[in-house]
Amino acid sequence: MTNSEQSNIDLRSEPAAPALHVNVEGDLIIKLDSKPDASAALLALLGPRFHRGGFTGKDPRQAPGAAMRTQVAEPRKVLNDGTQVPASDPRTDHVAVLFPETGVMIATKPLSRDGSPYATQQDVEAAARGLRLLGYDDWQLASDKVYERHVIDRTRRKPAVDPSLFPNLPLRDWYWTSTVLVEEDGTASSSASSAFLVDLNLGDVYDGPRDVSGFGLACRRARQ
């Protein structure tokens, strides 16, 4: 199982003291308290981690209480010859979508057996590992975090995805993830009996036995 997502950083202090909360799973947002000296000290202490994506906005010492947000790079549609076009391009013949802020590339064609879902989650995982696309052979079944961050769009329904990025996805069955359910002893392994699956009609994530049929989406790290 591959953890392809970055973790949250959540720094909290006592109610009377300055507080700073940073979420790096989505847009990077920093909320500063009303005490500029304390805010500046926190940024100086943790600054190297916060500057991973760069900032826009004013110096917090000049604008106490302000929120700053990183510029998030627009996804890129990857054509069959490797050419990349902006996500806003109306064409839908692309074979993958690249998300520059995480380096994740997702194949747009669902993993299936001649258009039909695979019998088990293990079959979907094997199909992802066997995929050869755009000259790459390091594809794997997307984790639940990849679906949550890059595929599911809960402002939409049936499908709960952006159809410009992921066109023509079949919705008659589940989409399996590579994320297996943690056992009672706190461990997770490839022999686990259950894994997480996604309903792309509504964007919901569930867990279920791995011997249930379903589709899947393959992904890879476009940068190391």
C-alpha positions in Angstrom: 0.0 0.0 0.0 1.3 3.4 -1.0 0.7 6.5 1.0 0.8 9.1 -1.8 -0.5 12.0 0.2 1.2 14.4 2.5 0.1 14.5 6.1 -1.6 17.3 8.1 0.3 19.7 10.3 -1.9 20.8 13.1 -0.1 23.0 15.7 -2.4 24.1 18.5 -1.8 25.9 21.8 -3.8 26.9 24.9 -6.9 29.0 24.3 -5.2 32.2 25.6 -2.1 31.7 23.4 -1.6 32.3 19.7 -2.8 29.5 17.5 -1.8 28.4 14.1 -3.4 25.7 11.9 -2.0 24.5 8.6 -3.6 22.0 6.3 -1.4 20.8 3.5 -3.8 18.2 2.1 -5.8 20.9 0.2 -4.9 24.5 -0.4 -2.3 25.6 2.1 -4.0 28.0 4.4 -2.4 29.8 7.3 -4.6 31.7 9.8 -2.7 34.1 12.0 -3.8 35.4 15.4 -4.0 39.1 16.2 -0.6 39.2 17.9 1.9 39.9 15.1 5.0 39.3 17.2 3.8 35.8 18.2 2.7 35.0 14.6 6.0 36.0 13.3 7.8 33.8 15.8 5.7 30.8 14.8 6.4 31.4 11.2 10.1 31.8 11.8 10.1 28.5 13.8 8.2 26.5 11.2 8.9 28.5 8.1 10.9 26.0 6.0 8.0 23.6 6.0 5.5 26.3 5.1 7.5 27.7 2.2 7.2 24.4 0.2 4.7 25.9 -2.2 5.4 29.6 -1.8 3.1 32.3 -0.5 1.0 35.1 -1.9 -0.2 38.0 0.3 1.3 40.4 2.8 3.7 39.9 5.6 1.6 38.7 8.6 3.4 41.3 10.8 1.9 44.0 8.5 -1.6 42.4 8.4 -2.4 40.6 11.7 -5.4 38.3 11.5 -5.0 37.9 7.7 -5.1 34.5 5.9 -2.7 33.7 3.1 -3.2 31.0 0.5 -0.7 29.3 -1.8 -1.1 29.3 -5.6 -2.2 25.8 -6.5 -1.1 24.7 -10.0 -3.9 23.8 -12.4 -4.1 20.1 -13.4 -2.8 19.2 -16.8 -4.4 16.8 -19.3 -1.9 14.4 -20.7 -2.4 13.3 -24.3 -1.4 9.9 -25.7 1.8 11.3 -27.1 2.8 12.8 -23.8 1.8 16.4 -24.7 0.2 18.3 -21.8 -2.6 20.8 -22.1 -4.4 22.8 -19.4 -7.3 21.3 -17.6 -9.5 24.1 -19.1 -8.8 22.7 -22.6 -12.2 21.4 -23.8 -10.7 18.2 -25.4 -11.4 14.9 -23.6 -9.2 12.5 -25.6 -6.5 12.7 -22.9 -5.3 9.5 -21.4 -4.2 10.9 -18.0 -4.4 13.8 -15.7 -1.3 15.3 -13.9 -1.7 17.2 -10.6 1.4 19.3 -10.3 1.0 20.2 -6.6 1.4 16.5 -5.6 3.1 15.0 -8.6 0.3 12.4 -9.0 -0.7 11.3 -12.4 -4.0 9.4 -12.8 -5.0 7.4 -15.9 -8.4 8.4 -17.1 -9.5 5.0 -18.5 -10.9 2.9 -15.7 -9.4 -0.5 -15.0 -11.8 -3.1 -16.3 -12.1 -6.4 -18.1 -13.3 -5.4 -21.6 -15.5 -2.8 -20.1 -16.9 -4.9 -17.3 -15.8 -4.7 -13.6 -13.2 -7.1 -12.2 -14.4 -9.8 -9.9 -12.3 -8.7 -6.9 -10.2 -5.9 -5.5 -7.1 -8.0 -5.9 -7.9 -8.3 -9.6 -8.1 -4.6 -9.9 -4.8 -4.1 -8.2 -3.1 -6.6 -10.5 -4.6 -4.8 -13.5 -3.1 -1.5 -12.3 0.3 -3.0 -11.8 0.2 -4.5 -15.3 -0.8 -1.2 -17.0 1.6 0.2 -19.5 0.8 3.8 -20.5 2.7 6.8 -21.7 5.9 4.7 -21.5 5.6 4.1 -17.8 5.3 0.7 -16.0 5.0 1.9 -12.4 1.3 2.3 -12.2 -0.7 1.2 -9.2 -4.2 1.2 -7.9 -5.1 4.7 -6.5 -5.4 4.9 -2.7 -8.5 6.3 -1.0 -6.5 9.6 -0.4 -5.9 10.0 -4.1 -9.6 9.6 -4.9 -10.5 12.0 -2.1 -8.1 14.7 -3.2 -7.9 14.4 -7.0 -11.0 12.5 -8.3 -14.0 13.0 -6.2 -15.9 16.3 -6.6 -18.8 16.5 -4.2 -20.2 19.6 -5.9 -21.3 17.2 -8.6 -23.5 14.2 -8.8 -23.7 11.2 -11.1 -20.8 11.4 -11.6 -19.3 13.1 -8.6 -16.2 13.9 -10.6 -15.2 16.6 -13.1 -16.3 15.1 -16.4 -13.8 17.2 -18.3 -10.9 15.6 -16.4 -12.4 12.1 -16.1 -14.8 11.6 -19.0 -17.0 8.6 -19.6 -16.4 6.7 -16.3 -18.8 3.8 -15.9 -20.9 4.1 -12.8 -22.6 0.8 -12.5 -20.2 -0.6 -10.0 -17.8 0.4 -7.2 -14.3 1.8 -7.7 -11.8 -0.1 -5.6 -8.9 1.6 -3.8 -5.5 0.2 -2.8 -6.2 1.1 0.9 -7.0 -2.0 3.0 -8.9 -1.8 6.2 -6.8 -1.8 9.4 -7.2 -5.0 11.4 -8.2 -5.1 15.1 -4.5 -5.3 16.0 -3.8 -2.0 14.3 -2.0 -3.5 11.3 -2.9 -3.5 7.6 -1.5 -5.9 5.0 -2.1 -7.2 1.5 -3.9 -10.2 3.1 -6.5 -8.0 4.8 -10.1 -9.2 4.1 -11.5 -5.7 3.5 -10.5 -2.5 1.7 -12.0 0.9 0.9 -14.2 1.4 -2.2 -15.7 4.5 -3.8 -19.2 5.2 -5.1 -18.5 7.7 -7.9 -22.2 8.4 -8.3 -22.3 10.4 -5.1 -18.6 10.5 -4.1 -19.0 8.4 -1.0 -16.3 6.1 0.4 -17.0 2.8 2.1 -15.2 -0.3 3.2 -16.2 -3.8 2.0 -14.9 -7.3 1.5 -12.2 -7.5 -1.2 -14.0 -10.3 -3.1 -16.6 -7.8 -4.3 -16.5 -6.7 -8.0 -15.5 -3.2 -9.1 -13.6 -0.9 -11.4 -10.5 1.1 -10.4 -8.3 4.0 -11.4 -4.5 3.6 -11.8 -2.1 6.3 -10.7 1.7 6.9 -10.5 4.1 9.4 -9.1 5.1 11.7 -12.0 8.0 13.1 -10.0 10.2 11.4 -7.4 
